[in-house]
Every structure is written in structure tokens, then in C-alpha cells.
């Protein structure tokens, strides 16, 4: 998780307990219940609850007479998980330090330490986790000032990732004038080249953040110069690039050459952050159509990988049909553009997902992806991708897995429902399970033994008789309420995640 780089042990515990408090706030929870659900001791949970209640009083400026469970809803009812998480980030020394490095014109570690009242050895120890991440994406801290140095494109991707993850759901990281300027700039850009936005789309915080980070770096004297790989790609694909706002009129401090480079950065970000739903929209197809050219390395990479997966799929399943993968094909092209231009290693949101890294490295589908990289000729047309499996495989696995569930069956949690059909209980539970990517909902077929069974039956004899007791040795049976509420679904999601992470499924029934 992103927070793990910045929270100390106390903040991590408080955040964990607060998330449980929000899930249970409409029920009569107790400290004992919190301790049981969080896996913490009673004393740890009690101390965390006291900390949280104090922080909520400070955040709301509403003191309470007695700090107990009944007061939580009054104080924390309007405080979302994101709001509390951001409160903890703002209290975090390493977060404040990297925010300072990104926003100060001439950052200096001594200036920061003096203002924060902290010694350099303490700061060095506290920032070590995120500093290691920064180094891992090819950047470094200056030996004297500790300012972040390296390729400008990589620095901007780091900043965008940092602020996207830190400010999700809350606030704006920069000044109000910076917000107004970014909003004005995006309005001018959309007037100059409206084809890069869907007609009904509204700009997002991310769209404004791209422009704000770009402006900040220019203001601090870190304008880009033309990128060789981007220029080669734009020329070969004949991308229709307009000048937009990137002229001397809007950026008088930049040379025409740097104005072009900044324009290219904006267009690159529009491609890098393209998002796709269940279908490819006409505008998204227009944005990507110029990359669908046989001679382009990105097209050869994306189509070659997709063809290899289709060839490996069972010809009797929809997975073997190219038409079933239209959205994935465009997404693979988008990813190929990003990794090609950024030379493979760069800061991205998936780096901070709380998932088991081995998931993308073992199993049928991950092995197929790895085999595809293995057959790339290091001197051939795909040479630019030859060494990028370590950087790309997690994101590739994430976008490919939903399209190829049969190839990814060894990473899915197989679930069966023993709930009366045609009821609201069955409908709600089925909709919930079908919305979870890593769950494969099995039919009630004795030949298909699940990892987990969810049942409203009070007596499991029917289930063991149906499958055969010997076949259910490693299957967990989870009792389900006929009037399930949010707490029940929360607990079910917790159990499903544990099963996905490899917890013994036969132990999960002890709920």
C-alpha cells in the first residue's frame, strides 16, 4: 500500500482500526469485536480507539465528555476513510518531506529539518522506505540538498503517482491559483483539440493534476526537451498533434523547441491515462487508431502478446475469439506506448497495490506472459521491450486476467452458493460475487468442487452428501444470513481475500 511508505506503526494500526470502525459504525460494536476482526490484541485496539477519538475531536473541534464506542458515530460519522487516511498522511514526516521536495523551487534538507524541528538522522531513517522506491524507478536524491534528480519524464511520473495516490478522494495538492490556472488551461486545450475527450466527459482531478505538475516543473526551471522515442513514435504513427496552448504566448520563458516537448508530454499523458470500460468508445478508438500499424514496434508487441494468449486458449471457449478482446487490445497498445516512451521503469499506481507480487509470476497465465518476453529477440524489432518483463508483468497480468479466466483459473477462488434461488438473498449475493474479479462462481455441480461454499442451510449434511465428504476436505463452508447486511458483506470480502492469498480454505468457515 502507498501508506506503508509513510505511516509509522502507530499510524498503521490506527488506520486499520478506523477502517473497521467505519464498516461497523451502524452496529453495536465493542472493543472486543474490533480486536477480533482486526487481529490485534485488546490493548492495541483500545489504545488505537482512544487515539482515533482524540484525533476526530481535533479534526472536528468537537470535544466529547466520554470517549467510548457510542461517541464514534457522532464524531466520525462524516469522516470518510479517505479523509482520515489523508489526516494521517499530513501528520507523517516522510510524506511532508517528499511533498516539500516536489513543491519547493530549491529544496534543501537542512531548511526542511529546521522548519520541522527534526534531526537529519531521524529524517534519513523515516524516509528510507520511499527513498528506496524512488531509487528503484531510476531517480536519486542529491547528496547535499536531497533534492530529487534524474530524467525529467521520470520525475513527473513520480510526482503524478505520488499526488494521485495521496489525494484520492480529498483535496487538491497545490494552491488555489494553480487550480484555477489548470482549469483554464484544460478548457483552452479542449477547445483547440476536442477529439481527445468524450463529448459527455468532464475533466477529473487527474486531468488537472497533469497540467499543474507540468506548470510547476516549468516554473521551477525543469522544462522538457524533445524525447527521441516519442518523436519516432509520433512520426511513424502520424499522430495528429496540435500546438494547443504550448506556444510562446502562454509560455514566454520556453523556446519553441521546449514548447513542442511540453505539448508532447501533455499528449503522452492523455494516452498513458486513457481508461477503458466494457467497450471501446469511438473517441478512444480514434485516439489509438494511429498506433494500429503493422510496422510499429508497439503494435507488434501488443498484437503479438494477444495472439499468443488466444493461441493458448481453449478453442471451444470465448477466450479464443479475437473479437472478445477489443478493449484489452487497445489497453495493450496504450501500455506499450507508455513503457516504450518511458524505457520500462517508471512510477505507477500498480506499484502500490496491496497484492501478492507472486500472483503475477506463478501460474498458467503469468507463465504465458513470461514465455512471450523470453522469445523476444534482443536485436529484433521488439528489442525495446526485451528486458521489460520485470517492469511490465504485474500490470500486464492485471489487465489480461479478466479476459482470460480459463487461462487464469489457478488464481481464482472457486465459490459455490447454496442459497434458495429466486430470492433477493440469492440475487444480492450473486451480484456481489460476480463483481469480484478474482472469484469464479461455480454452478452447483458435484463434479466441480469449490474452494468455498456459501450457504444459508443450518445443516451441512445436504452439502457433504452432494459433493461427497471426502471431496470437501479443503473446502470452507461459510454460513450466510437470510437478512445479510453491510457487515456480512464486509466479512465475506475479508474471507475471500484471505482465500485468494492462500489461507487454508477449510479454516475460513470459523467466522
N, C-alpha and C positions, 0 to 999 in steps of 0.2 A: 504494500500500500504506500501511497505518496506520504501519508502522515508518519510512517515508520522512520522516515529520514529526519524528521524534525521533532517528534514527540519524545520526551523522556519517559521513564517507566510510569511515573505518576500520571502524566497526561494520557498515556496509552490506556491505563486502567480506567481513568475517569471517562474517556471516550467510549470505551467498551461498555461500561455500566450505563452511561447516558443513552446509548442506542437501545439497550434493553428497557430502560425506563420509558422511553418513547413508545416502544412496542407494547408495553404493559400498562400504559398510563390510564387506560379506560377500564382496568380491572383492579381488584383489591390486592395489589401485590404486597409482598413483605420483603424485608432484607434477606430472610432465609430463601425466598423464591428467587431473588436476584442472584444470590450466591450460587444456588443450584444451577440456574440457567447460564450463568457466566463462567462457571468452572473455577471461581475464585473462592478463597476462604471467607468465612463470615466477617472477620476483622477487616480484610482487604475491601470487601464490599461495603461495609459500614463506613469506613474511612472515605472511600470514594463517594458515597452518597452524601456525606457531610460536606466534602469539597464541592460537589456539584451544586448543592443547595446554597452554599455561600457564594459561589460564582454567579448563580442565577439571580441572587439578591443584588449583587453588584451590577449585573448586566441590566436588570430591570429597575434598579433603585427602589426596590420594594422590600423592606425588611419584614421578616415574619417573626412572630413571638416564639413559636416552637418549630424546630426543624425536624419534621417527621414525614412519613410516607404520604399522609393526607395533604400535605402542603405542596407536593411536587406539581400536581396538575395546575394549581393556581399560579405557580411561578414559572413552570416550564411548558405549560400548555401551548404557548405561542412561540416557543423557541424550537425551531426545527433542528434536525440532526446536523444539517449543513451550517446553520448559524452557530451552534455550539462548537462544532469542529473548527470553524474559522476563528472563533474566540480563542481556542487553544493554540491555533497556529500563530495568531497575533502575539500570544504570550511566549512563544517559542523563540529562544535566542538564535538558533541556526536559521530559522525562517526569516527573522528580521534581518539577519546579516546578508543572506543572499538577495533579499528584496532590496537592501541598500546597495549591493554590488550592481544590480541591474538598473537601478534608477538614478544613482549618483553620477554626475558628469565625470568627476575624477575621484573614484572611490579610493579610500585608504584605510587599512585595517586599524591603524592607530587612532584615527579620527573616530571610527565606529566604537572602538573599545572604550575610549574616553567618554563618549556620549552615553554608552550603555552601562558604564561602571563595571566592566568585566576585564579580567586579565587575559592576555593573549593565549597563555597555555590552556586556560579554560575554554576559550573560544575554539582553539585548534581541536581540542578533544570533542567538543559538541558538534562541530561541523563535519567531522571526519566521514560519517556515512554519505552525506550528499556530495561532499568533495570527491569521494571515490567514484560516485556516479558520474560527476562532471568529467573526471579524468577518463572514465570508461567510454564516453562519447567523443573522445579526441580533443578535449579542451583542457586547460590547466589554469591554476592561479599564479599570478605574478609573484615572484619570490620576495618582493619588497612590499608592494601595496596590497597584494592578494586580489587584485582585480582579475576578472575572468578574461583570458586571452585565447586566441585560436582563430579558425576560419569564421568569418562573419556570418555566413549562412548557418553554420552550426550553432553559433551563439544565439541567433534569432530563434532557431527551432527550440533551443533550450529554454529561452525566455517564454515563448508561446506555450510550451508544455507546462512550465512552472506555474504561470498565471492561470491557464485554463483549469488546472487541477486544484490550485489553491482557492480560486474564487468561484468555483462552480456553485451555482445556486445562491450566491451572495455577492453584493457589492461590485465595485469597479476598482482596479488596482492603481489607477493613476488619477490625475487631477480632473476636476470638472471641465476646465478649458480643454484638456486633452480629449475628453469625451465629446464635447461639442465639435471640436475640430475633426475628429474621426467620423462623426455622424455627417458633417458637412462634406467631407471628402468622399464618403461612400455614396452619398446622393449624387455628387458630380460624376463619379465613376459609372454609376448605373445609368445615368443619362447618356454618357459617352458610349457605353457598350452594354446595353441591356440584355444581350443574349446570354450573359453569364449568370443570370438569376432567373429562377422560375417566376412567371408573372405574378403568382399569388404569394410568393415568398416574402417574408420580412427579414431584414438583416438581424443577425444574432449578436450576442456579446462577443462571440469568437470572431465574427467579421470585423467588428470594431477594434478588437484587440490586435488583429493583424496590422491594421493601419496605425494604431497607437504605438506599437512596438517599433514599427518601421520609422515613424516620425521621431521617436525617442532616440533611436540609434543614429539617425541623420543629425539630429540636434547636438548629439554628443561627438560628432565628427567621425562616425563609423559608417559612412555610406558605402554601398556595394560597388564593385567593379564588375563588368560583364563576365558571366560564367561560361566557360568553354563548352561544357556538356549541354547546358541549357540552349546555348546558341546553335549547337549542332542539331539538337533535337527539334528546335523550333523551325530551323531551315528545312530539315528533311521532311517534316510533317506539314510544312506550310501553314503553321498556326496563324490565324488572323489576329495579330496583336496591334492594338491601337495605342496611341500615346496616353490616353486617359488624362490624369492630372499631372503626369510626370514630365513637366516642362519647366523651363527656367522661370516662367511666370509664377508657378506655385512653389518652386524650389530654387530660388535665386542663388543659393550657395553651391549648387551642384553643376558640374559640367554636363553638356549634352550626353556624353558617354555614361556618366553615372545616373542621369535621369532614366536612360534606357535600361540600365541594370536594375534600378528600383522598380520600374514598370514590370520588368520580367519577374522580379520577386513577388509582386502582387499577383500576377497571373499564375505563377507557380503555386502560391498558397491556395488560390481558388481551386486548382486541380488537386493538390495534396489533401485538402479538407473536404473534397466532394463526399457527400454522404448519400447512401442509396437505401431505398426501402425494398418493397417486394417487387417492384418493377422499375425499369429504366424509363425515366421521363424523357420527353422529346428534347428538352433543353440539355439534360445530362448527356444524352446520346450525341447531341450536336457538339458539346464541349470535347467529347472523347473521340469523335469520328476521325479526326485527323491523325490519331495515333494508330488507326487500323490500316496500316500499310505494310505489305509483306517485307519490305527491306529494312524496316525499323527494328533495332535490337529489342526495344521494349515490347513490340508486337510479337516478335519471335519468342521471347521469353514467356509472355502471358499465355499465348495460344499453345505453345509447346507444353507448358505445365498442365493446362486444362486438357489437352489431347491425351497426355499420359494418364491422367486420372480417369478420363472417360474410358480409355482402353482397358484400365484395370477393373472397371466396374462390371457388375453382373449385367450381361446384355438384356436380361429379362426385366430389369428394373428401370425406373425413370432416370436414374443416375447416369445411365449410358447414353442418354439423348442430349445432344449439344444444345437444343432449344430450351432445355430445363435450366440452363446455366447462364442466361443472358446477363443478369445482374452481377454474378460472380465474374464473368468475363470482363465487364467494364471495371469492376473493382480491381482485378488483377492488373489491368492496364494502368489504372491510377497508381497502384502500389509500385509498379515497375518504373513509372516516371519518377516517383519520389526517391526510390533507392538508387536509381541511376544518377540523378542530379546531385544527390547528397552523398554519393560514394558509399552507400550502405549503412554506415554507422551514424546515427543521429538520435537526439532525444525525441521520444514519442510516448504517448499516453499508455500504450500497452505495457511499457516497461514497469509501470506501477500497479498493474492489475494484481489483485491478491489471488493468484492461481498457482498451481503446482507447475513449475517450469518443465518438469519431466513429461507432462501431459503432451506437449508438442514434440517430444523427442522419442517416445516409445509407442508402439502400436502400428497397425497396418497403414493408416493414413500418414502419420509422421514419417514412416519409413519410405513411403512412395515419394513424398516431397523431398526427402534426403537423397533418394536414388536419382531424382531428376537433376539435382545440383551436381551429383557425382559424375553424371555423363556430360556435363558442360565442358567443352574444350576451352582450356585456359588461354588459347591463342585464336580462337574462332570468333564468330560474330557476337556470341553471348559472353565474351570474356569479361565484360564489365560486371557480370553477375556471378562469376565463377566462385568467388571467395565470400559471398554474402549470405550463405546459409545460416551462420551463427547470428547474423543480424536480422534476417527476414523470417526465419522459420516459425517463430511464435505468432506473428501477425498473419502469415500465410495460413497457418493451421486454423486460426480463429475465423478467418473469412471463408475458408474452404469447407470446414467441418459441417456447417448446416446444409450444404448442398450434397454431401456425400455421407449420409448417416450409415449406410451399409458398410462402406469402407472404414467408418469410424466407430463401428459397433463396440469395439473393445474399450472405448472410452465413455460409453453411455451407461447410465443407471437404468436398468430394465425394471419397470414398475407395472404391476397389475392391480386393478381395482376390483374389490368385492363389495360393491355398493349397489343398492337397488336401482336398476335402470329406469329412466324416465322420470327421475325425481330431481328437484332443484339441488339436492346434495350431490348427486352424481354429475349433474351439469356443471356446477361450480368447481368441483374437484377436477373434472376432466379439462375444463378451460385453463385452470391453474397449471396443471401438469403439462398440457400441450404448449404452454407459453415458455417452458423452461428448455433451453437449447440442449442441455446435457441429459435430458430424460427421454427415454424411449418407452412409450406406453404400449404394453403388450395386450393382445386380445386374451380373453380367458380361455386359454388353450392348454391342456395338460402337458402337451409336448414342448411348450415354451415356458420354462421355469424362470421366474423373475428374480431379481436381486431383492426387491422389496414388494410387499403386498400391503395395500391399504384397505382396511376392512371395517365395515360398520357392524359386523357379526360379533356377538358377545361370546360365541362358542367357535373355536377354530377347527373343530372336528371336520366340518364340511371342507375346509380348505386343505387340510392334510390328506383327506380322503381323495380330493380332486387331483392333487398333484402327486400324491404318494409321500408319506412321511420321510422316506429316505432321500427324496429329491429336495427337501426343504431344509437340509442340514445347515446351509449357509444363507438362508433367506430370512430376512426380518419381516415380522408381521406388525404393522402399525395400526393400532385401533383408531377409528375415526368417528367423531361425534356427528350425530344426525343434525345438530344445530351448531356447526362449526363457525367460529368467529375469527377475527384477525389474528388473535393469539395462536389459534390452532394452525393457521396457515404459516405463521411465522415459524413455529416449531417444526412444522413439516419441511419448510425450506432449509432449516438448520440441519435436519436429519439427512435430507437429500444431498446437501453439500458435503456432509461428513462421509456419506457413502461414496460420493464421487472422488473424495480424497483418499479413499482406500480403507476407511474404517470398517471393521468386520460387520457386515450387514446383519448377522444374527444377533449382534449386540445392540442394534438400534431400536429394537422393539421396547427396550426398557425406558420408556418415555414417561 
